[in-house]
Amino acid sequence: MRQLDAEVLGFVNAVGMLRVVATLMLVPQLPELMEYLEPAVDHWQRMPFAGGMNN
């Protein structure tokens, strides 16, 4: 099995969090979404800025 590239993993995680943030825009129209997004938002708030990406 190949070794994980920490930079690529950080980028992929940042993109995933961006998807969550973008989905938050739909919460006013679909309030039940917040129930599913809340754990990801809580995690995102505890993460370093931009998922810890340096550049």
Sequence and secondary structure as in RCSB ss.txt:
>XXXX:A:sequence
MRQLDAEVLGFVNAVGMLRVVATLMLVPQLPELMEYLEPAVDHWQRMPFAGGMNN
>XXXX:A:secstr
     HHHHHHHHHHHHHHHHHHGGGTTT TTHHHHHHHHHHHHHHS GGGG   
